[in-house]
């Protein structure tokens, strides 16, 4: 079981890394083509240089009209996947502050059980969102909705919700069990 969880964590880390790199490249292309497409106003060249510079910046400008649409959309979709898969990694590392803050309000005698209860509540909530997210993805798939610029099926984009929530549920329970097993009360309590 531990090997599966370690493999899952490596997969999630790879997905977040690829999504962040892809988003960075898409935004970089967007900025590059937007900036280079307007450079002809800054050059004061005459003759051949002016024609050459205007043709290069004109190419950037007209190319940017087609590139800007899909790069912006791609960056947005990468961000969606980064958020949901990254939230699962956050659940694994117990960095969701709200849960820790509530559990730490309890006295030391029941804190151990509170970690387990918080994990179960978080897991149930994530499975609830996963279930309705899967229904949403199925409905969008039946409708055949595609993205406007890239023309990819929107099911790929919206699948981030059930996938991320399922991973969060697994990691919430894993973290709760680890905290339950390894709990040591503070000495001053």
DARA-V248414 format. One record per backbone hydrogen bond with DSSP energy under -1.0 kcal/mol. NH is the residue of the N-H (numbers start at 1). CO is the residue of the C=O. If there is no record, write none. Layout:
nh-><NH/NH>
co-><CO/CO>
This chain:
nh-><5/6/7/8/9/10/11/12/13/14/15/16/17/18/19/20/21/22/23/24/25/26/27/28/29/30/31/32/33/34/35/36/37/38/39/42/51/52/53/54/55/56/57/58/59/60/61/62/63/64/65/67/68/71/72/73/74/75/76/77/78/79/80/81/82/83/84/85/86/87/88/89/90/91/92/93/95/97/100/101/102/103/104/105/106/110/114/115/116/117/118/119/120/121/122/123/124/125/126/127/128/129/130/131/132/133/134/135/136/137/138/139/140/141/142/143/144/145/147/154/156/158/159/160/161/163/164/165/166/167/168/169/170/171/172/173/174/175/176/177/178/179/180/181/182/189>
co-><1/2/3/4/5/6/7/8/9/10/11/12/13/14/15/16/17/18/19/20/21/22/23/24/25/26/27/28/29/30/31/32/33/35/36/39/47/48/49/50/51/52/53/54/55/56/57/58/59/60/61/63/64/67/68/69/70/71/72/73/74/75/76/77/78/79/80/81/82/83/84/85/86/87/88/89/90/95/96/97/98/99/100/102/103/107/110/111/112/113/114/115/116/117/118/119/120/121/122/123/124/125/126/127/128/129/130/131/132/133/134/135/136/137/138/139/140/140/152/145/153/154/155/157/158/159/160/161/162/163/164/165/166/167/168/169/170/171/172/173/174/175/176/177/178/186>
